[in-house]
Amino acid sequence: MKAKITALVGAMLLVSAGLAADDNPLIGKWKLNPAKTKYSAGAPPKNQIITYDMVGDALRLTAEIDNAQGHQTNTYTAKYDGKDYPFTSSARDFAAGQTVRLKRIDALTTERTTYFKGKQIGTVTEVVSKDGKTLTRTQKGANPQGQPIDNVQVLDKQ
């Protein structure tokens, strides 16, 4: 009997994790559309692929970016609970110790706030189109050189 209950609970957890992924329109692979992307400071990346997937009840981002500084990989795994989670990057000018907080605004909108040593340094608002084919990311904050960032990235679902 105990084994049946354990199996049932395990199955329920798997279904719950699947539902969380199904409910999140970010899940999948997205490719930057340079023609629709606008940067206020510096040039947009030459290429950018962002992959979102669920790890338990947390959202994992893996961004592969090719820009003027070369190739970099950015990652985080975070829950929508307002707590700090580590943000990492292989960028040469990356300041270690950054964290992110995620907030779900509505079914199609997520807000990510980035902190460095407890101080807010930027936000990214991500909106998935109703048809699920386009992701618009509005980035605000400052780059490592202190220049203001006010970028709009448009990505296409792959």
C-alpha positions as MATLAB code, in Angstrom:
seq = 'MKAKITALVGAMLLVSAGLAADDNPLIGKWKLNPAKTKYSAGAPPKNQIITYDMVGDALRLTAEIDNAQGHQTNTYTAKYDGKDYPFTSSARDFAAGQTVRLKRIDALTTERTTYFKGKQIGTVTEVVSKDGKTLTRTQKGANPQGQPIDNVQVLDKQ';
ca = [
       0.000    0.000    0.000;
       2.812    2.376    0.934;
       4.496    1.742   -2.444;
       1.253    2.566   -4.288;
       0.889    5.860   -2.414;
       4.521    6.753   -3.130;
       4.038    5.955   -6.832;
       0.831    8.015   -6.944;
       2.508   11.015   -5.295;
       5.454   10.713   -7.712;
       3.111   10.629  -10.700;
       1.240   13.684   -9.401;
       4.513   15.593   -9.069;
       5.477   14.720  -12.653;
       2.083   15.876  -13.925;
       2.399   19.116  -11.910;
       5.843   19.796  -13.381;
       4.475   19.135  -16.867;
       1.586   21.512  -16.276;
       3.985   24.226  -15.094;
       5.951   23.887  -18.336;
       2.760   23.853  -20.421;
       1.572   27.009  -18.664;
       4.774   28.919  -19.436;
       4.885   30.250  -23.009;
       8.623   31.026  -22.673;
       9.509   27.325  -22.785;
      11.420   26.488  -25.954;
      14.148   27.900  -28.170;
      14.124   31.524  -29.413;
      16.360   33.148  -32.062;
      17.113   36.874  -32.209;
      15.545   38.743  -35.133;
      18.184   41.471  -35.777;
      15.958   43.394  -38.223;
      13.352   44.015  -35.502;
      15.790   44.493  -32.584;
      16.729   48.015  -31.378;
      19.681   48.857  -29.071;
      20.274   52.244  -27.424;
      23.925   51.581  -26.489;
      26.196   49.520  -28.691;
      25.349   47.085  -31.426;
      22.939   44.194  -30.979;
      24.413   40.695  -30.943;
      25.289   39.124  -34.285;
      23.495   35.999  -33.140;
      21.566   35.047  -30.018;
      19.714   31.860  -29.139;
      17.816   31.710  -25.842;
      16.524   28.393  -24.550;
      14.045   28.250  -21.669;
      13.171   25.001  -19.929;
      11.806   23.916  -16.584;
      13.962   22.303  -13.911;
      11.405   21.112  -11.388;
       9.355   24.226  -10.671;
      12.142   26.624  -11.695;
      12.701   28.306  -15.057;
      16.161   27.843  -16.580;
      17.505   30.292  -19.163;
      20.507   29.471  -21.324;
      21.483   32.268  -23.710;
      24.157   31.661  -26.354;
      25.304   35.055  -27.650;
      27.761   36.104  -30.367;
      28.650   39.800  -30.161;
      31.596   42.164  -30.697;
      33.377   40.665  -27.641;
      33.053   37.102  -28.978;
      30.895   34.222  -27.769;
      29.314   34.141  -24.331;
      26.852   31.977  -22.452;
      24.472   33.424  -19.842;
      22.489   31.199  -17.480;
      20.160   31.206  -14.517;
      17.680   28.842  -12.915;
      15.062   30.678  -10.851;
      11.568   30.325   -9.438;
       8.785   32.905   -9.681;
       8.968   33.572   -5.953;
      10.742   36.941   -5.654;
      13.901   35.367   -4.191;
      17.455   35.874   -5.476;
      19.013   33.217   -7.724;
      22.543   33.222   -9.200;
      23.073   34.640  -12.686;
      26.235   33.577  -14.500;
      27.921   34.648  -17.709;
      31.085   33.811  -19.590;
      31.337   37.424  -20.855;
      34.759   38.995  -20.284;
      33.262   42.067  -18.579;
      30.839   40.094  -16.375;
      30.844   41.072  -12.698;
      30.485   37.896  -10.618;
      27.918   37.932   -7.832;
      24.882   38.942   -9.868;
      21.469   37.543   -8.994;
      18.044   37.550  -10.619;
      14.481   37.638   -9.317;
      11.559   36.508  -11.449;
       7.985   37.732  -11.311;
       5.080   36.550  -13.447;
       3.043   39.616  -14.469;
       0.388   37.699  -16.407;
       0.102   34.563  -18.559;
       2.313   36.045  -21.308;
       4.569   38.447  -19.377;
       7.543   37.842  -17.082;
       9.739   40.423  -15.363;
      13.338   39.634  -14.449;
      15.197   42.022  -12.167;
      18.990   41.735  -11.952;
      20.974   42.706   -8.845;
      24.676   43.135   -8.121;
      25.746   43.159   -4.486;
      22.133   43.807   -3.491;
      21.696   46.817   -5.801;
      19.259   46.675   -8.709;
      21.139   47.089  -12.005;
      18.528   46.201  -14.601;
      15.191   44.743  -15.622;
      14.076   42.617  -18.530;
      10.376   42.456  -19.329;
       9.567   39.487  -21.551;
       6.280   39.329  -23.460;
       5.264   36.358  -25.589;
       2.830   37.173  -28.398;
      -0.664   35.666  -28.202;
       0.160   33.306  -31.083;
       3.292   32.145  -29.188;
       5.638   32.844  -32.122;
       7.348   36.075  -30.992;
       9.146   37.045  -27.788;
       9.761   40.750  -27.123;
      12.351   41.496  -24.423;
      12.618   45.085  -23.155;
      15.915   45.611  -21.314;
      16.505   48.629  -19.060;
      19.468   49.413  -16.820;
      23.178   50.109  -17.352;
      25.962   48.198  -19.077;
      29.328   47.448  -17.370;
      30.673   50.776  -18.700;
      27.826   52.644  -16.965;
      26.008   53.573  -20.183;
      22.222   53.425  -19.948;
      20.550   50.466  -21.612;
      17.127   50.784  -23.219;
      17.000   47.885  -25.666;
      14.177   46.007  -27.333;
      15.015   42.520  -28.545;
      12.622   40.597  -30.773;
      13.083   36.838  -30.964;
      11.322   34.240  -33.099;
      10.279   30.834  -31.751;
      12.268   28.005  -33.315;
];
